[in-house]
Amino acid sequence: MKVALVGSSGGHLTHLFLLKKFWENQDHFWVTFDKDDAKSVLSHEQRYNAYYPTNRNFKNLIKNTILAFKILRKEKPDLIISSGAAVAVPFFYLGKLFGAKTVYIEVFDRIDRPTLTGRLVYPITDRFIVQWPEMKKVYPKAIDLGGIF
């Protein structure tokens, strides 16, 4: 199985890195920002650099959509996993067109309100994970796995 790990740098990257026991023995690659934390944490990983800032930035949404198309066509992942933020949106929507399964993990600091990215990908995500039971009221089809930390 080939896994794409897609997320912003910072806390989103940390969330995905904490899933290492799952992805470390899989064929995988990363899509994140070209920032110091990503360079350090992923120094020995295959990484593609996404455009940022992404939150409510239409220009970079278009650029990341084109990037997603190119990467997905080249890599052909079976599974795309993300914990946000906005960089996940084009990868999830295009990934579905390419036949990939998707797993979205809503961030830990959201206890009773959805993120914008969560709201955008929830309708098309194969597995939507929340980390608080209260979030099941927001996302009824979500799976509550508790905290990743």
JOWO-V77419 format. One record per residue. N is the residue number from 1. PHI is phi in radians with two decimals (* if undefined). OMEGA is omega in whole degrees, 0 to 359 (none if undefined). D_FIRST is the distance of its C-alpha to the first C-alpha in Angstrom with 1 decimal. Layout:
# JOWO-V77419
n | phi | omega | d_first
N | PHI | OMEGA | D_FIRST
N | PHI | OMEGA | D_FIRST
This chain:
# JOWO-V77419
n | phi | omega | d_first
1 | * | 177 | 0.0
2 | -1.86 | 186 | 3.8
3 | -2.06 | 171 | 6.5
4 | -1.80 | 178 | 10.1
5 | -1.90 | 189 | 12.8
6 | -2.09 | 178 | 16.0
7 | -3.06 | 175 | 19.4
8 | -1.12 | 175 | 22.9
9 | -1.32 | 181 | 24.2
10 | 1.39 | 184 | 26.3
11 | -1.10 | 179 | 25.6
12 | -1.12 | 177 | 22.5
13 | -1.11 | 178 | 20.9
14 | -1.06 | 178 | 22.2
15 | -0.96 | 182 | 20.6
16 | -1.19 | 180 | 17.1
17 | -1.15 | 179 | 17.9
18 | -1.16 | 177 | 19.1
19 | -1.57 | 187 | 15.6
20 | -0.92 | 180 | 15.0
21 | -1.03 | 178 | 14.6
22 | -1.40 | 191 | 11.4
23 | -1.58 | 188 | 9.8
24 | -1.08 | 180 | 11.7
25 | -1.77 | 176 | 9.8
26 | -1.80 | 169 | 6.3
27 | -1.17 | 186 | 6.4
28 | -2.60 | 173 | 8.4
29 | -2.64 | 184 | 11.7
30 | -2.04 | 169 | 14.6
31 | -2.26 | 181 | 17.2
32 | -2.70 | 182 | 20.4
33 | -1.59 | 179 | 24.1
34 | -1.45 | 181 | 25.9
35 | -2.15 | 186 | 27.8
36 | -0.98 | 182 | 28.9
37 | -1.14 | 179 | 26.8
38 | -1.17 | 178 | 23.5
39 | -1.05 | 182 | 24.8
40 | -1.26 | 184 | 25.6
41 | -1.14 | 185 | 22.7
42 | -1.87 | 185 | 20.1
43 | -1.03 | 181 | 22.3
44 | -1.92 | 183 | 19.8
45 | -1.93 | 172 | 16.7
46 | -1.29 | 187 | 15.7
47 | -2.40 | 171 | 17.5
48 | -1.91 | 181 | 18.8
49 | -1.66 | 176 | 22.1
50 | -1.58 | 180 | 22.9
51 | -1.50 | 178 | 26.5
52 | -2.48 | 2 | 28.5
53 | -1.24 | 183 | 30.5
54 | -1.95 | 185 | 28.5
55 | -1.12 | 177 | 30.4
56 | 1.02 | 179 | 32.7
57 | -2.00 | 186 | 32.5
58 | -1.12 | 180 | 32.4
59 | -1.03 | 180 | 32.5
60 | -1.32 | 173 | 29.3
61 | -1.09 | 178 | 27.6
62 | -1.11 | 180 | 28.3
63 | -1.07 | 180 | 27.2
64 | -1.27 | 175 | 23.9
65 | -1.20 | 176 | 23.4
66 | -1.12 | 177 | 24.0
67 | -1.05 | 180 | 21.7
68 | -1.05 | 179 | 18.9
69 | -1.03 | 181 | 19.5
70 | -1.12 | 182 | 19.4
71 | -1.18 | 182 | 16.3
72 | -1.15 | 178 | 14.3
73 | -1.15 | 180 | 15.8
74 | -1.32 | 189 | 15.0
75 | -1.49 | 181 | 11.5
76 | 0.88 | 179 | 10.1
77 | -1.20 | 174 | 7.6
78 | -1.47 | 186 | 6.0
79 | -2.47 | 174 | 7.6
80 | -2.06 | 179 | 10.8
81 | -2.07 | 177 | 12.7
82 | -2.58 | 170 | 16.4
83 | -2.11 | 177 | 19.6
84 | 1.77 | 358 | 21.7
85 | -1.65 | 192 | 23.9
86 | -0.99 | 179 | 24.8
87 | -1.04 | 180 | 22.2
88 | -1.18 | 189 | 19.6
89 | -1.00 | 180 | 21.7
90 | -1.14 | 179 | 21.1
91 | -1.18 | 179 | 17.4
92 | -1.22 | 183 | 17.1
93 | -1.17 | 178 | 19.6
94 | -1.23 | 178 | 18.4
95 | -1.01 | 177 | 14.7
96 | -1.08 | 178 | 15.9
97 | -1.14 | 178 | 17.7
98 | -1.48 | 177 | 14.7
99 | 1.57 | 180 | 13.0
100 | -1.39 | 169 | 10.6
101 | -1.49 | 182 | 11.0
102 | -2.25 | 175 | 13.0
103 | -2.32 | 178 | 14.2
104 | -1.99 | 179 | 17.5
105 | -1.98 | 178 | 19.4
106 | -1.17 | 188 | 23.1
107 | -1.13 | 185 | 24.9
108 | -1.11 | 186 | 26.9
109 | -1.43 | 174 | 30.2
110 | -1.77 | 185 | 30.3
111 | -1.76 | 183 | 32.0
112 | -2.52 | 178 | 33.6
113 | -2.32 | 180 | 33.0
114 | -1.38 | 169 | 30.0
115 | -1.47 | 177 | 28.8
116 | -1.10 | 179 | 29.1
117 | -1.09 | 177 | 25.4
118 | -1.00 | 179 | 24.7
119 | -1.09 | 183 | 27.3
120 | -1.28 | 184 | 25.8
121 | -1.67 | 182 | 22.2
122 | -0.90 | 183 | 23.1
123 | -1.13 | 186 | 24.0
124 | -2.02 | 184 | 20.6
125 | -1.38 | 180 | 18.1
126 | -1.22 | 177 | 16.2
127 | -2.35 | 180 | 16.7
128 | -1.98 | 186 | 19.6
129 | -1.86 | 172 | 20.3
130 | -2.08 | 184 | 23.8
131 | -1.99 | 178 | 25.3
132 | -2.40 | 180 | 28.8
133 | -1.06 | 180 | 30.2
134 | -1.07 | 182 | 32.5
135 | -1.26 | 176 | 29.7
136 | -1.14 | 175 | 29.2
137 | -1.23 | 180 | 32.5
138 | -1.41 | 182 | 31.1
139 | -2.15 | 186 | 27.7
140 | -1.02 | 181 | 28.5
141 | -1.56 | 182 | 25.1
142 | -1.27 | 175 | 23.5
143 | -1.91 | 179 | 22.2
144 | -1.59 | 178 | 24.3
145 | -1.78 | 184 | 22.5
146 | 1.34 | 185 | 25.4
147 | -1.23 | 176 | 25.3
148 | -1.35 | 185 | 22.5
149 | -1.12 | none | 25.1
